[in-house]
Each structure stands twice: as structure tokens, then as C-alpha cells.
Amino acid sequence: MPPAKSKPKPTDRATPRAAGKPHPAELRHEKPRKVQARGTPKSRPDKAQEDKALEDKVLEGKAQQEKAPPPADKKPREEQPPAADAAPEAIGHAGSPPPEAAEPDPELSPEEAERARKKYLLRRFWISGRGYWGLRGDRLAWPLTIGLLTLICVNVGFQYGINRWNRAIFDAIEQRDAHTVYWLSAIFLPLVAGSISLVVAQVYLRMTMQRRWRSWLTTAVIQRWLASGRYYQLNLVKGDHANPEARLTEDLRIATESPVDFIAGVLNAFLSASTFIVVLWTIGGALSFTLSGSTITVPGFLVVTAVIYAAITSTSMFFIGRHFVELSEEKNQTEAEFRYVLTRVRENGESIALLGGEEEENAGIDRSFAAVLARWARLTGQHMRTALVSQGSSLFAPVVPVLLCAPKFLDGSMTLGQVMQAASAFAIVQGAFGWLVDNYPRLADWNASARRIASLMMSLDGLERAEENDTLGRIQRGETADGAMLSLNNLSVTLDDGTSVVKETEVAIEPGERVLVSGESGSGKSTLVRAIAGLWPWGSGSVDFHPGKRLFMLPQRPYIPSGTLRRATAYPAAADNWKTKEIAAALDKVGLSYLKDRLEEEAPWDQTLSGGEKQRLAFARLLLHAPDIVVLDEATSALDEKSQDKMMRTVIEELPRVTIVSVAHRAELEAFHTRKITLERRQGGARLVSDVELVSRKRKRGLLQRALWGSGANGGKG
């Protein structure tokens, strides 16, 4: 993000309400104010964090959980312990600061810069991933790791024991020693049982570590993703973080599963190779042969052959599969985009059905799926070539040592048991050396997944650094000092590239005031609302709240969570925070009395309720939570005029002391507000051009109501 531009003092403030307060520019070098967390409702915070978080959820749920000042008798949200059922095995911690931004060398070519970026992405993944074994990591991380490594070492010992048994049994068969054959047959079962038990124990420890590591890291990343509305802000900034839900699920699963498999495989391969190279060297000895009349002796010929064989297969795999990582990244990205397209169709099913857009949606799905199939086709070719090397290697490996040992066996210098032991040891060594051959596709898949999750981490890093660094141009949040409920002090709202949207707004709203924010479309009204809620961080100046007061947001499109209607009404608090009578009464007051008997019914309410019913449900939430400040962002746009009037009167009657900030286009709403401020779009950002009282207009509205309905108090019913 660009550094903050210089902040000129305002020259045309629309209101003198806060004129006596020090100007923020005069406090520039003082200690920055402590940013306050948004208030929570009187009830306990909601435990469920839905993955369906788009703008609707951001505006309504997140707005009151993190940025507005918290109640005086409660701790801020970030000081509360994590929910008990969030990730019971290993709770991740997101408290460590993000790493410093890595800027590419300007002298690098675009190709070199891209390679450097991809290399850093793997490093960025490990910066967070290794925290699992740190002081704030999982308490079982090291016991599981040490236990797994110990079992791998012991299992190699059992492999050596079975290798020795293999030699002894074939020597006994060659010598026709029945007693030894029977005795070796008896001890074979304990050897096999011990080896199987060790492998089963390894599987348990390995998968337990993978599960707990994934739980720890997923929880940590999701905490950062949800904090301070970053999951919403990612939609506003540039970066490689598209489809975060796929990165947090499939990519993060692969990124935490594969490294454990790789480390266990590498250790097992190293120990096996080290152990059985000694066996090959000891058994095979030197091989002498005559070439052009000269005798040539090759010491440790079996070891030399194993190394050369592995070098050939590994080199072949490297050249054949060098595009594996790139293709895996492309495949994962297209798969994520395909899932996103299908999810969008499901979430917007009603609109698509009403418009008859099935054919166009089908065409879009076909295009997305065609991209998936194209990547799969290219990946299939890579798998075919790697399978050719892998399968050929596995077929030749058991035969090569037998052919090499055959001359020594035929001249009597090697026993049959030694030949079979050498063949077994050669296969083990070849398997260890060929570990890359067998696991290169998985390694490429992990590489791609780790980079995708690291890209999301880097985008979150940028947002987090911007929150901590005032030089990047952040809107400050604090407490009012003059009794005002809400004040905007020299507030300027910009895009993340520094482009001004709203310029130098100065407003103070007293307790109990009802303020209507108006202006033409595109003048920045909704952006201003997001800045007040703390969801839009870029700009300058400050948004201050009365200490200990709670903010509640009602967006134009209310978020309806899955589950029962009771939960949808109580959201974002828990469904059991209010009695059934209280919830039913709230529904009755907003005109949804016909839904009272369905409170415990689980249904797709987001698809079932109409736009007007969703807005009525949002007002029922407002009555239940009874906040101090409420921001209505076109919250009655789906209601007819009479229903709108009734809804506003209900809020005023039920919550007479609430402070209201409304963003709306309907002139009829002026009757329910005491003050109106107007934004006007201008060059360099919208400005506040008027701030007027609405008492006279309200009286005219009352006269009109009495003329039409006979009484302003009872008008609009029906």
C-alpha cells in the first residue's frame, strides 16, 4: 500500500460542532491513540463463524464484534479465550507479528523476479508452519515428532533383522538343514509381528501429527483472516489471494499432510540406505573381470551399481517432471475457480431462476470445467512419463543384483543366502535412493499448495502491517472526549492505492440524534458507512465513539445464517440468549408474527425469505440487541413506504434513546430523523456540503400523515 499522503487542514467544514476539539493534524507527533475493538452485544458472542462470509455478513456480523468500543464490563474480543469447540485438539495462535515485506530486486528480470517470489512463498509458509513446534504451538508436537522418528529408526532395525533372516533361511535350504529351517520359520512370525506393529504405530503417530498440525495452522490462519474484517478487505486489495476458501481447506490440508510424509520418508530412506549400503559392501565385496587382457577390480560393485542406477532414474525423473509444480499450481487454481462458480450458482439460485439464466450459467460452468479438464490433460501426460520411469525402475531393481551376483554364486564364492540377502538389500537401497522418483508428483502437489496458502498469508501480512503502521494511511479509531456519541474528525476515506473517495469530513453526532446521510449514487455514502464500522481502513482522520457504547449495523442485504429461524433472528449472538417469548415478540413487532411458530425449524432461510422479510428480520435483531448506535445502510429499501414508516416508528418507540445514522435515498425517511447531512461528489473526493436540522420537515410530514391516514401515530398500518 502506498504511504499516506500529507493531510491538509480542512478549509470548508460543514459543521462547527467539533470546532473546539484539537485538530488531528496538530496531534500528529503525539502518542497514537489506542485503537478500540468494536462492541459486542449484551449477549455472549456467537460461536459459529460461517464460511459464507461475503459483504452481507461483513457489514452486519463483523461490524459489531470487533471495532466499536466494547462494553465497560467486558474484555475486548481478542482477549477472550477461543471457543471450546473451534479446534479442540490444537488451537493455533495468530498473535505473532507478520514478517517484513519482501521486495524483489528491481534489477531482476520478470522471469527471475517470479522465481524469487515463488521461492519466498515456500519460506513464508514455513515461517508460520514451524510455529506448531514453537513455544505457542501444540503441546504434543514434539512428543509426536520424537515418537515418530524413534519408531522409524526401530523399524529400520527390524528390516535389517528380516534381511539377515532372509540370508539364513536360504543358506539353510541350500544346505538342506531341516532343523535350522524350522527354527527360522518359528522366529519369522515374531519378526513380522514386530515390524507390522511398528508400521501401524507409525501410521497412528504420523496421521495424528498431520491432523493436529492442520488444526493448529488452520485455526491460526482463519483467526487472522477473520480479524478486523480482513476477509472483506481482501476483496478490495490486489494480490494473489483469490478463492481463499479453497486455500484454507484443500490447499492447507495438503500443505500440512505432505511435509510429515516427506520427512518420515526421507529419514527412513536415509537410514535404510546407510544400513543396507554397508550390507551390500560387505556381502558383494569386489568384482574382478578381464577386459582387453587387463584385470579390472571394482570394490563394492553392488554399491556402485545401486548409486548409478538411482542416479539414472532420479535424473530421468527430474527432466521428465520438471513442469510438475507449474501444472499442479494451475490445476489447483482452476479446481478452486470451478468450485467457486458452482457455489455462486447455488447462492444466487433464486435470481438466476427468475431471470432464466440457466443457459448462460451452464455456459460459464462449461468454460470453467473445460479449463479444469485441460489442466488435467496436461497433468496426465506428466503422470504417464513419471509412471514410465517409476514402473521400469521397480521391475529392474530386483533383477539387477541377482545378475550381478550370479558369477560369484556360480564360482562358489557366494552362497545362495548371500545372493538373496544382496538382492533384498539392493532393492531396499534402490527404494531409498528412488524415493524422489516415487514421490515427485506428491512433492510437486505440496509445492503448489504451500505456495497458494502462502500467497494468502502474504496478503494478510500486508493488511496486518497496514493496521500497525500509521504511515500507510489508516483511519484511526478511539473514544470521544466531549460526550458525543459518534464523531468523525477530519475523516478522509481513500482506496488502497490512495485515491480519495470521501474528503475531510467533520461531523459530531450527539446521543439520541437521528442523522440521515444523503447524496447521489456514487458519492461515497456506503464507503463512509464502512469506514464508521471499521471495515474500510484506508484514509486519514479518526472515527471516535462514546466510551462503552455499542454499534449495530443493518445492511441493505441482511446476512441470514444457516440453521433455525431462532438462530437467524438472534444472530450474531447465540440463539439461546433470549427466551422464545422475547424472540417471538420481536418478530411480532416487525410484522413477522406468522413465522413465530417456526422458530425451531431448520430451513434454507436465506433462500426462503423474501428481500423485505430479510430486512424485517434484521430489524427484529436490532430490537433484541438494543444497541446504543445503529447504522442503517439502505436497510428499508425492500419495504414499501407504509411498511418502512411503521418499521422506523417501531425502532423509535422501542429504542427511544438509540442514536441512528441512516444512509438512504428516499425523501420520506426525513420524517424520522432530526438531522440531515449531504455528501456531494467532487474532484478529488466527495465532500460534506450541508448539515441541516429536520424539525420543520418532520412537522410537515406529520401534517401529511394526518391528512392521509387521520393520525400520524396509527398511520401506515395494514
N, C-alpha and C positions, 0 to 999 in steps of 0.2 A: 504494500500500500504506500502511496506517496506521502511524504511528510506533510504535516499540517501547514497550510498557508498562514501568513500573518493575518491576524484578526483585527480589522479596523473597528474603531468605536462606532456604534450606531449613530446615524445622523437624523433619522426620521422615525423615531419610536412612535408606535401608535397609541401608547397609553403611558401616563406618568405614574401608574400605580406603584411601581417598584423603584421610582427615581431616587429614593433616599438610600437605597442599598448600594454598597460598593460595586463598582463595575468589575466583571470578571477579568477584564484586561489589566486592571490595577492590582489584581491578586495573582498575576501570572507567576511571580517568583516565590510566592509563599508555598508552604507545605500543601500538597494536593489534599483535597477533602477525601475522606474515606467513602468509597462507593458503597451505597446501601443495597441490600438484597431486597427484591420485591416481596411484598407481604403475602402471607398465606391466609386462607380463610380461617374463621374461628374453629372450624373442624380440622381434624388432622389431615396432612397432605395425602393425596391419592397415591396408592401403591402402584397402580398399573401405569406403565409407560408404553403407550401404543406405538407400534412401528409405522402406523398410518399417519405420520406427522407431516402434514403439508401446511399451507398458510393458515387454514382454518384453525387447526389445533394450536399453532404457534400463537395466534392472536388471542385466543381465549384461555387455553390452559396454561401456557408458559408465562403469559403476561402477569399472572397474579402469584406465581410461585417463586419468582427469582429476583425481580428488580425493584419493585415498590417497597417502601420501608416496611419492615416486619413489625408485628405487634410487640409492645414493650415487654410482655411476659413470655415471649418465645424467642428461641435462638434462630439465627438465620438458617436457611435450608441446608447450606453446605456444612454446618456444624452438627447436623443430626446424623445418627448412625444410619447405615444403609438398611433398606428394608430386609427383613429376615428371610423373605422368600425370593429375593432378587437373584442371588447366586450363592446358595448356602455352603458350597464347598470351598470356594476361594474367591473372596471379594477383591477385585482389583482396586488400585489406588491411582487416581489421576492428579495427585497434588504436586508432582514434580514439575518444575518449570520446563517449557519447551526448549529444545536445543536451539542454538543460534542459527539464523538463516544462512543457508549455503548458497552463495552466489557463484555462478560459473565464471571461469576466467574469460574476460572479453576477447582475448587473443585466440581462443579456441574456435575451430570451425564448427558449423552447426552439427555435423556428424559427431565430432569429438565432444561437443557440449552435451549432446543427447546421451552418449555413452557414459560421460561423467555423471549425468543426472541419474541414470539407471543404477550406476554403481553406488551412488549415495543413497538411493532408495533402500537398498538392502541394508546399508549401515543404519538408516533411520529406523527400519523395522527392529533391528536388534537393540537399538537404544531403549526402546520401550519393552521389547520382549524379554530382555535379560533381567528386567526388574522383578520377574517372577521368582528369581533366586536371590533377590536383594533383601535388605532389611525390612521393606514394606511388602515383601512378596508373601507367598504361601508358606505356612509353617511346615508343610510336608514336602516342599520342593526338594530340599537337599536329602532327606531320608529316602525319598523315592528314587532320586538320581543315584545315590550311593548304592542302594539296594539293587537297582537295575544293573549298574556296572559290575557289581560283585557277582551277580548271577551269570553275567556274560563270561566273566573270567572262569568261573567254576565250570560252566558248560563247555568251554574250550578244553578244560581238563578231562571232562567226560568224553569229548570227541577223541582226544589222544588215547584214552583208555580203550575205546572201541576200535581205534586204528591198530593198537597193539594186539587186541583180541583177534582182529582180522588176520594178522600175520600168524598168530599162534594156531588158529584153527586150521588154516590151510597147510601149515607145516605138519600138523598132526595128521591131517588127511593124507598128505603126501607120504608120510611115514607109516600110515595105517596103524596109528596109535589110538586104539579104541578108548582106553581109559582117559587119555587127555581130551579126546573129542567130547566124551560125555561130561567131563568136569567143566570144560569151557562152555558147553551148552547150558550147564546149570547156572554159571555166573553171568550168562548173557542177559537173562531176564532182569536181574538187579541193575545191570548197566543201562539197559534200555529204559527201565522204570525211572531210574535216577535222571537220565537225560530228558525223558518226557516231562517229568515233574519240573525240572529246571526251565524248560521251554514254556510250560504253562504258567509258571510263576513270572517269567519274563513278560509274557503277554499281559498278565494282570498289572504288573508294575508299569509297563510301558503305556498301556491304554489309560490307566489311572492318571499317570503324569500328563498325558495328552489332554485328557478331559479337564483336569484341574488347571492346566496352563491355559487352555482355551477359555475356561470360565473366568480366570483371573484377568486375562488380557481383554477379553470381550467386554467384561464389566468396566474395566478402566477406560477403554476407548468410547463405549457408549456414554459413560459419565461425562467425558469431555465433549462428546457430540451433542448431548442434550443440554449442557451447561450454558447459561447466558443466551439461550436461543440460537446457538451456533448452527444447529441443524437447519434453521431457517436462513441464517446469514450465508450458508454455503450456496444457496440459490442466487445470491446477489453478487458473489465474487467469482473471479476467474480462477481456473485451476483444474487439475486432473482429479476430480472427486465425483464424477457422475455416478449415479446408481449406488449411493452409499449403503443401501440395504443389502445389496449383493456382496459388497466388500465386507460388511460386518457379519455375514453369515457364511457363505461358501468359501470366500477367499480367506477369511480369518481361520476357518476350520482347517483348510489345507496348510495355511502358514504355520499353524501350531502343531499339527499332527506330523507332518513330514520331517521337520528337523529332529524330532525324537527318534523316528525310524532311521534317519540318516546317521545320527551319532551312534546309535546302537549298532547299526550295520557296519559303519567304519571301524569301530572298536573291535567288533567280532572279526571283521576281515583282517585287521592288523594283527590281532593275537593269533588267529588261525594261520595266517601267512608266516608269521615269525616262528610259530611252533613247528609247522609241518615243512618249512624250508629246511630246518635242522634235520628233520626225519629224512627228507629227500637226499640231503647232502650225505647223511650217514649211511643210508641204505645203498644209494646209487654209486657212490664213490666216483672214481674217474672212468672215463670211457676212452679206450685207445683203439685207433683204426689206422690203416695204412692207406696213404694217398700219394700216388706217383713215386712209390718206393720209399716214402718217408713215413715214419710212425708219428701220429698226432695224438696227443693225450688231452682230453678235456676234463678238468676237475669239476666235480659237482655238475655233471652234464644234465641231470634231471632238473636241477635248479635253474641252470642257464636256459634250458628249453622252456620251462614254465614262465620265466621272465620274458623271453622273446615272444612266446605265444600270447601272453597277456598284453604285451606292448602292441602287437599287431591288431588284436581285437579292440583294444581301447582306442588306438589311433583311428581305426576304421570307424568306430562309433562316433568319435569326435567330429570327423569330417562329414559323416552321413547325417548326424543330428545337430549340426551347428545352428540350424534355424528353428530348433525345437522351442526355445524360450520365446522367441518372437511370435511364433504361431500359437503357442499356448496363451500368451497375453491377448492376442487378437480373438481367440476362441472364447476366453473368459469374458471379454468385454462384450462381444456380440450376444453371448448367452444372457448376460445381465440386461442388455437392452431388450432382448426378446421377452424376458420375464416382465420388464417394466411396461412394455407395450400391452401385454395381456392384463397386467394389473390395472392399467389406466382404463381399459375397456370395462373391466368389472366395476371399478369405482364410479364410472360415468355411464353405467348401463342405461339409466333412465333417459338421459339426454340423447344418447345415441339412438335408442329405440324410438323416441318421439320424433327425431329428425329423420329417421330411416337411413341412418348412416352405416348400416351393416356392410354394404358392398365396399365402401371406401375403407372401413376399418379392416375388412378382410384383406384388401389390397395392401394396407400398411403392415398387417401381420405377416402376409406372404413375403413382403420385401425384407422384413426383419428376420424371418425364418430362413429365407434364401441366403442371407449373409451368414447365418449360423452354419448352414449346410456347406457353404463354400469354404468356410474356415475348417470345418470338419474334413472336407475332401482333401485339403492340403495337408492337414494333420495326419490323415490316413496314410498318405504317401510316406511321411516321415516314420510312422509306426511300422510300415511294411519294410522299409530299409533297415531300421534298427532290429526288427524281428529276424531278418535275414542273417545279420551278424550274430545276434544272441543265440538263435537256434543252431546255427552252424558251429558256434563255439561250444555249446553244450554237447553236441554229438561227437565232436572230435576229441574233447578233453579226456574221456575215459580210455580212448583207444591209443592215443599217442604214447603214454608211458608204458603200456604193455608192449608196443612195438619196439620202443627204445630198450626195454629191459630183456626182450626176447633173446638177443645174442648171449647175454650173460647167463640167462637161465639155461640155454642150450649147451653152453660150455661148462655148466656146473658151478659157476662162481656165485650164482644167486639161487636161493630156494624159491619154491612156489609161493610160500608165505611172504617172502620179501617182495616178490613181484606184485602180489596183491596189495601188500601194505603200501608199496610205492605208487600203485595205481590209485589207491584211495587217497593217499596224501597229495598226489598230483592234482586230483580232482578238487580237493579242498583248497589247495593253494591257488589253483586256477579260478575257483569260485571267488576266493578272496580278492585276487587281482582283477577279476572281471566284475567286481561289484558295481563299478561305474557303468559297465555295459548293460547290466540288468536294471539299474535304477536311473539311468539318464532321463527317460521320459518323466518319471516322477520328480526328479530334480528340476527339470525344466518347468513342470507344472507348479512346483513350490516357488520357484524363482518368480514366475509371473504373478502368483497370488500374493507373495510377500511384497512385491512392488506396488500392487494395486492397493493393499491396505496401508502401505507406507505413504502412498500419494494422498490418501485421505488424512493420515496423521499429519502430513506436512501442511495441508490446507487448514486443519485445526490449529496447528502450531502458529500459522500466520495470524489467525483470528485471536488466538490467546495472547500472542506478543502485542498485537494492536491494543488489546484491552489493558495491558500492563504498561504500555508506553504512550504517554500523553502527546509525544511529538508527532504521532501518526494522525492526530486529529480525531479525538474521541469526545463524544458528548459526555460530560460529567454528570453524576447523579449524587444528590445529597439531601439535606434537610433545610426546610425554610426556617428563617430566624425571626420573622415578623408576624407569625400567626396565620399566614396564608396557607390554604390547603394545597395549592399547587402553583409553582411559579416557573416560568421559562425566562431565563436570564441570558440575553444576548444569544439566543439559540439559533445556530445555523446548521442546517442539515445538508450533507453532501453525499454523493455517490462514493464508492470506494476508490475511484480514480480522481477525486477532488472536485468533480463537477457539482456546482451548487444547485440544490433543489428548493430549499427554503432559506431565506437570508435574514439574519439578525432580528429574531422575533423576541419581543419583550412583553410578557403577559404575567399578571398575578391574578389568581382566582381565589376568592375568599370562601370559607366554609359555607356550605349551603347554596352557593351560586349555581345556576344552571346556564351554561355557556354554549351557544350554538356557533360552530365553526363552519363558515360557508365559503364559497368560491367556485369558479368554473372548473370543469373536469380537467385534470392535469395540473392544477395549481399547487399540488403538494399536500393536500389535506390528509390523505391516508398516510403519507410518509411522515407527516408531523405526528399523527397518532402513534405510529410505530416507534417514533423517537421517544414519545412520552412513555410508552410501555417498556422501553429499553430494548426493543428488538432491532432498532436501526441505530447502530453505534457510531456511524461516521458523521463528523461535523465538529462543531465547537460550541462553547457556551455550556449551560447546565440546565438540567431538569430537576427541580427540588420539590420534595413532598413534605407535608406536615409530619413531624415525628410520630411514629407509631400508628399511622393511618394505613388503611389497606385499599389497594386498587383492584378493580374488576373490569375486564374487557368484554364487550359484546360486539363481535364482528358481524359483518354482513352475512356471512355464511357460517353459522354455528357448527362447531365440531360435535358429532354425535358418536360416542364410543360404542364398541360392540358390547353385548351383554343385555341386561334387563333394562327396562324403561326407568326403573328406580335409580339404577346407576347413571344412566344418561341424564337424569334430572339433577342428581347430586354432584355430577362432575364439575370441577376436578377433585372434589373431596370424596371420601368414601361413602358408599351407598347407605351404610348403617349409621351415619352421623345424625340423621334425623328420623323421627318416628314416621310411620306410614301416614298418620293423620296430618302431619306437617307437610309432607310432600304432596299429599292429595289436596290439601288446602291451597298450596302454591299453584298447582295445576288448575284448580278451580278459578283462582283469581285471574289467570291469564287466558281463560277461555278454552282450556283443555280438559274439562271435567269428564268428558266421555272416555278419557284414557285412564281414569283413576283405577278402574278395575283390572288394568293390565300392567300394573307396576312391576309385578314379579315375572312378567313374561319376557323370555329371551327371543328377540327377533332382530332382523336387519333393519333397525330403526332408521338408520341413515338413508336407506332406500325406501322405507315405508312412509315416513313423514314427508309432507309437502314442505316447500320453502317457507310458507307462512307458519306452519306448525313448528318447524325447527326454530324460527325466531321467537315464537311464543314460549317454547321450551327454554330458550336462553333467558327470557325474562323471568321464568319460574326459578331458574338457578339464581338469578340476581336477587330475588326476594328471599330465597333460602340463605344465601351467604351474607346478605345485608352488609355490604362494604361501606367504606367512608367515601370513596371516589369511584365513579363509574364512567367509563368512556364508551360511548355508543358510536360505532363506525357504520353508518347506514343500517343500523340494527332493526329498522322498521320498514325497510324498502320492499319487502314481500307482503306487507299488510295493506289492506285498503285504508282509506282515510279515517273512517269511523273506528276501525279496529286499532289503528295507530293512536288515535286520540284516547281511546279507552286504556290502552296499554300505558301511555305516558301518565295519565291521571292515576292509574293504579300504582305506578312507581312512586309518584309524588306523595300519594296518600299513605302508602305503606312505609316509605322511607323518607319522611319529611326533611330529615337533616342531611341527606346524601348530596354530595357535590357531583354535578353532571357536566360532562364535556361531550357534546354531540357533534358528529360530522354528518351532514345531510344536505340534500338539495331541495327538499320540499319546504316551501314557504310556510305551510300550515304548522310546522313544528315550532315556529317562533312563538306561538301562544303558550308553549310550555317551558320557555326559557326566559331568563331575566336579563340576558346579555347576548350580544351577537358580535363576533369578530369575523372579519372578511380577509381572505388571502387573495392576492392578485398576482398572476404570473407575469414576471418581468424578465428583462435581460439580466442574466447573472443570478437568477433565483427568485422564487416567489417572495413577496413581502406582505406584511400585515398593513392594510391600508385604512381600516376603520375598526372602531371599537365603540359600540353604542349600547345604551340600555333599551330594553324591550318592554318596559312597563306600559307605555301608551299603546303599543301594538297588541299587547296581551289584553288590554281592556277592550279594544276594538274586536278582537277575536271572541271575547265573551259576549259582546252585544250580538255578534253574528250568530253565535251558537243559540242564544236565547230566541233570536228571531226565527231560526230554522227548526229548533227542537223544543223550544219552550223553556228550557233550563240548561244552563251550562254544566250543572252538576250531573244531570242524568242524560245528557245528550250522548249520541253515539252508540247507544245500546241497541242490541238486536243483531 
